[in-house]
Structure formats: C-alpha cells, structure tokens
Amino acid sequence: MSSCRGGCRYEPKWDGFRAMALVDAYRGVHLASRRLARFNDAFPEIALAVHDQLPPETVVDGEIVRWDPDGRLDFAALQRRHVAGRRRAKLGRTEPCHLVVFDVLESRGVDLRDRPLRERRRVLEDLLGAAAPTALVVASPHTDDPAEARVWFDALLALGIEGLVVKGADDPYRPGLRTSWKKVKHRATTEAIIGGITGALADPETLILGRYTGSGRLRVVARSTPLPRTWPARVSVASSSSPLAAT
C-alpha cells in the first residue's frame, strides 16, 4: 500500500477519542486527551481498567471507543459521556467503553519513544497481548502483511472502522508529528445541492449543502470543510427564495 522505513505496519483506523493513559509510580492513573483534557471522570471504567491492567510507570497511546450492541463503533455514545454529568458512573457500567492501545511510550519507567515501532510493539504485546477479549484495555490489531491489511480494509468497514493507519517499522514515536503515519480511508460520495456559502461570494469559505427528503423538501444537511484557495472565484448560490430549510 505504501513505502515505509523498515517496512510497513498496518493498523485499523479507529473512530473514537484519542487518549493517553499514564500509570505513575504510585499506581495513580491519568487518562487524558492529546491536549491534556482530563478523561478520568468521563470514562471511570477505563481509568479503573488501566489501573488493573498496566504496571506502574507506564505510558500508552490509544483510542477510546464504544461498541454498540450490534458490534459497530458508536461515536455518538462517546460524545454523550461528556454531557452525562452524574450519570457517567452509571453509563460506565451499562455502556462501557474500551481503550484500544496502539503504542507504548514508557514501560516500567523506561522511555521507549526513540525506539523503533517494531520494538515498542513487542513491549505492547508483552503488556496486553494476553488480555481477555472482554478486557476494557486491549492492544490494537497490527500486521506487516499487506494482504491481511487489505482484508481488514474491506471487512472492517461494516463495523464502522473507516480505514487503516500505515506506519514505518523503524519509526520512533514523535508526539504531535505524525507525518510518517499514512491514513488510508474509505471514500463515499453523494450528491448535494449548494444552498449558500459562508464568507464573501467572490471568495467563499465553506458551502452550505442540502438534500431532498422523501417528501420532497430541501433541507440543510451539512457544511463543507474549508475550501482551498484555488476554489473558482465565481460560485452560483441559491437565491433568497430557495426552499432550503434549516433543520
């Protein structure tokens, strides 16, 4: 699929919240986003599982995910946890989430960031390779076989996994610098109607998109990502009498 330093390694691209988990020397657990937003209160079941499954002075990088009853990733359920307030503890029991770990930065006080991925992966498998399938902290699947990766790419879409992440086996861990990571995503296309823009008409920033409902009404469904600066200067937009209706 791609060329990589030391050969390519393939992992599923998880749809969840990127999270770092740290177990300090006193077995205190610190669960946080990449921007250091605290996750302990939102995901108490994961914080407890990290305490039980990882040794002191260990730091791992991964993704918090939630599986729905049909076995698909449920990103909306993760978002609900942030506004659940006092219900978080109950949801931790009734709708438990999982931490899928794809890298280890420190193990038992040893800094592994400059070690190649192939070595860090062996440490990760020593830490979590024997975890039960029902465990809340598990190692992400990982392969060096392009044929197996292609099977994952096709088969895992049905579970809500949108593609693969490709990494170099000789790559060190560089926080905030993921230029060596290559994301291979599924692409889906659909038709939409441009009902408006943001920004100036001669230099639009985003497009307001609509689609017809089953009853024939045109409704707002999305706003595009920021347009490139090479976007044509002249854009036709719906008039003020357009039937485009806000949801």
C-alpha positions as CSV (number, residue, x, y, z in Angstrom):
1,M,0.0,0.0,0.0
2,S,2.9,2.3,0.7
3,S,6.7,2.5,1.3
4,C,7.8,2.9,4.9
5,R,11.0,2.9,6.9
6,G,11.9,-0.6,7.8
7,G,8.8,-2.0,6.1
8,C,5.1,-1.1,6.6
9,R,2.9,-1.9,9.6
10,Y,-0.8,-1.7,9.3
11,E,-3.5,-1.0,12.0
12,P,-7.2,-0.2,11.9
13,K,-8.1,3.5,12.0
14,W,-10.3,3.8,15.0
15,D,-13.2,6.2,15.2
16,G,-13.1,7.4,18.8
17,F,-11.3,9.8,21.2
18,R,-7.5,9.8,21.0
19,A,-6.3,9.2,24.6
20,M,-3.0,8.9,26.5
21,A,-3.0,6.7,29.7
22,L,-0.3,7.1,32.3
23,V,0.2,5.0,35.4
24,D,2.6,6.8,37.8
25,A,5.0,5.2,40.3
26,Y,2.2,5.2,42.9
27,R,-0.3,3.5,40.6
28,G,-2.2,6.7,40.1
29,V,-3.9,6.8,36.7
30,H,-4.0,9.8,34.5
31,L,-6.3,9.5,31.4
32,A,-6.3,12.5,29.1
33,S,-6.7,13.7,25.5
34,R,-3.7,14.7,23.4
35,R,-4.4,18.3,24.5
36,L,-4.4,17.1,28.2
37,A,-8.1,17.4,28.8
38,R,-8.9,15.0,31.7
39,F,-10.8,11.9,30.8
40,N,-10.9,10.1,34.2
41,D,-14.3,11.5,35.1
42,A,-15.9,10.9,31.7
43,F,-14.6,7.3,31.5
44,P,-14.2,5.9,35.0
45,E,-14.4,2.3,33.9
46,I,-11.4,2.8,31.6
47,A,-9.4,4.5,34.3
48,L,-10.0,1.6,36.6
49,A,-9.1,-0.9,33.9
50,V,-5.8,0.9,33.2
51,H,-5.0,0.7,36.9
52,D,-5.7,-3.1,36.9
53,Q,-4.0,-4.0,33.6
54,L,-0.9,-1.8,33.3
55,P,2.1,-1.7,35.6
56,P,3.4,1.4,37.3
57,E,5.5,4.0,35.4
58,T,3.8,3.1,32.1
59,V,2.5,5.4,29.4
60,V,0.4,4.3,26.4
61,D,-1.2,5.9,23.4
62,G,-4.5,4.8,22.0
63,E,-8.2,5.4,21.2
64,I,-11.3,5.3,23.4
65,V,-14.1,3.6,21.5
66,R,-17.6,2.4,22.2
67,W,-19.1,-0.7,20.6
68,D,-22.9,-0.7,20.2
69,P,-25.0,-3.9,20.8
70,D,-24.7,-4.7,17.1
71,G,-20.9,-4.7,17.2
72,R,-20.4,-1.4,15.4
73,L,-18.4,1.6,16.7
74,D,-20.7,4.2,18.2
75,F,-19.1,7.6,18.2
76,A,-22.3,9.4,19.3
77,A,-22.2,7.3,22.6
78,L,-18.7,8.7,23.3
79,Q,-19.9,12.3,22.8
80,R,-22.9,11.7,25.2
81,R,-20.4,10.8,28.0
82,H,-19.1,14.4,28.1
83,V,-22.5,15.8,28.9
84,A,-23.7,12.9,31.1
85,G,-22.8,14.6,34.3
86,R,-23.6,12.5,37.3
87,R,-24.8,9.7,35.0
88,R,-21.2,8.9,33.9
89,A,-20.6,6.4,36.6
90,K,-23.8,4.5,35.7
91,L,-23.0,4.7,32.0
92,G,-19.6,3.3,32.8
93,R,-21.4,0.1,34.0
94,T,-24.2,-0.1,31.4
95,E,-22.4,1.3,28.3
96,P,-18.7,0.6,29.0
97,C,-16.1,1.9,26.6
98,H,-12.8,0.5,25.7
99,L,-9.2,1.8,25.3
100,V,-7.6,0.3,22.2
101,V,-3.8,0.8,22.6
102,F,-1.6,1.2,19.6
103,D,1.7,2.4,21.1
104,V,3.7,2.4,24.3
105,L,5.8,5.4,25.2
106,E,7.2,4.2,28.6
107,S,7.2,0.8,30.2
108,R,8.1,0.4,33.9
109,G,10.0,3.7,33.8
110,V,11.9,3.0,30.6
111,D,11.5,5.7,27.9
112,L,10.7,4.0,24.6
113,R,10.0,7.0,22.4
114,D,13.2,6.8,20.4
115,R,13.0,3.0,19.9
116,P,11.7,1.8,16.6
117,L,8.0,0.8,16.3
118,R,8.9,-2.8,15.9
119,E,10.4,-2.8,19.4
120,R,7.7,-0.8,21.0
121,R,5.1,-3.2,19.6
122,R,6.8,-6.2,21.2
123,V,6.6,-4.3,24.5
124,L,3.0,-3.6,24.0
125,E,2.2,-7.2,23.2
126,D,4.0,-8.2,26.4
127,L,1.8,-5.8,28.3
128,L,-1.6,-6.5,26.7
129,G,-1.2,-9.4,24.4
130,A,-2.7,-11.9,26.9
131,A,-5.7,-9.6,27.8
132,A,-9.0,-11.3,27.5
133,P,-11.3,-10.3,24.6
134,T,-13.7,-8.8,27.2
135,A,-11.0,-6.6,28.7
136,L,-11.5,-2.8,28.6
137,V,-7.9,-2.2,27.7
138,V,-6.7,-4.1,24.6
139,A,-3.9,-3.9,22.1
140,S,-4.9,-2.8,18.6
141,P,-4.6,-5.4,15.8
142,H,-1.3,-4.9,14.0
143,T,0.1,-6.7,10.9
144,D,3.1,-6.5,8.5
145,D,1.2,-8.5,5.8
146,P,-0.3,-6.2,3.1
147,A,-2.8,-8.9,2.1
148,E,-4.2,-9.2,5.6
149,A,-4.3,-5.4,5.8
150,R,-6.4,-5.3,2.6
151,V,-8.8,-7.8,4.1
152,W,-9.1,-5.6,7.2
153,F,-9.7,-2.6,5.0
154,D,-12.7,-4.2,3.2
155,A,-14.1,-6.3,6.1
156,L,-13.9,-3.8,9.0
157,L,-15.9,-1.1,7.2
158,A,-19.1,-2.9,8.3
159,L,-18.0,-2.3,11.9
160,G,-17.6,1.4,11.5
161,I,-13.8,1.3,11.1
162,E,-13.1,3.8,8.3
163,G,-9.7,2.6,7.1
164,L,-6.1,1.9,8.0
165,V,-3.1,3.7,9.5
166,V,0.2,2.8,7.9
167,K,3.4,3.2,9.9
168,G,7.1,2.5,9.4
169,A,8.5,-0.4,11.5
170,D,11.7,1.7,12.1
171,D,9.9,4.9,13.1
172,P,10.4,6.4,16.6
173,Y,7.4,7.9,18.5
174,R,7.2,11.6,17.8
175,P,4.3,13.3,19.7
176,G,2.5,15.8,17.6
177,L,4.5,14.9,14.5
178,R,2.6,12.2,12.5
179,T,3.9,12.9,9.1
180,S,5.3,9.4,8.8
181,W,1.8,8.0,9.5
182,K,-0.3,7.4,6.4
183,K,-4.0,7.2,6.7
184,V,-5.9,5.1,4.1
185,K,-9.6,5.9,4.3
186,H,-12.7,4.6,2.6
187,R,-14.4,7.3,0.5
188,A,-18.1,7.7,0.0
189,T,-19.7,10.2,-2.4
190,T,-23.2,11.5,-2.7
191,E,-25.0,14.4,-4.5
192,A,-25.9,17.6,-2.7
193,I,-27.3,21.0,-3.6
194,I,-25.3,24.2,-2.7
195,G,-27.8,26.3,-0.9
196,G,-25.5,29.0,0.4
197,I,-22.0,29.9,1.5
198,T,-20.0,31.4,4.3
199,G,-17.6,34.2,3.6
200,A,-17.7,36.5,0.6
201,L,-19.4,35.4,-2.6
202,A,-16.3,36.1,-4.6
203,D,-14.2,34.2,-2.1
204,P,-16.4,31.6,-0.2
205,E,-15.0,29.9,2.8
206,T,-17.4,26.9,3.1
207,L,-20.5,25.7,1.3
208,I,-23.9,25.1,2.9
209,L,-25.2,21.8,1.5
210,G,-28.8,20.4,1.2
211,R,-30.6,17.3,0.2
212,Y,-34.2,16.5,-0.6
213,T,-36.2,14.5,1.9
214,G,-38.6,11.7,1.0
215,S,-41.4,14.3,1.0
216,G,-39.6,16.5,-1.5
217,R,-38.4,19.2,0.9
218,L,-34.9,20.5,0.6
219,R,-33.1,20.6,4.0
220,V,-29.7,21.7,5.2
221,V,-27.6,18.6,5.9
222,A,-24.0,19.7,6.2
223,R,-21.4,22.4,5.8
224,S,-18.3,21.6,3.8
225,T,-14.8,21.7,5.1
226,P,-12.9,25.0,4.4
227,L,-12.5,25.4,0.6
228,P,-9.0,25.6,-0.9
229,R,-7.8,29.0,-2.0
230,T,-7.8,27.7,-5.6
231,W,-11.7,27.4,-5.5
232,P,-13.2,29.2,-8.5
233,A,-13.9,32.9,-7.8
234,R,-17.4,32.7,-9.2
235,V,-19.9,30.4,-7.4
236,S,-23.6,30.1,-8.1
237,V,-25.6,30.0,-4.9
238,A,-29.3,29.6,-4.2
239,S,-31.4,32.8,-4.1
240,S,-33.1,34.1,-1.0
241,S,-36.3,32.4,-2.1
242,S,-34.7,29.0,-2.1
243,P,-36.8,26.3,-0.3
244,L,-33.6,25.3,1.6
245,A,-34.9,24.9,5.2
246,A,-32.7,24.7,8.3
247,T,-33.1,21.6,10.5
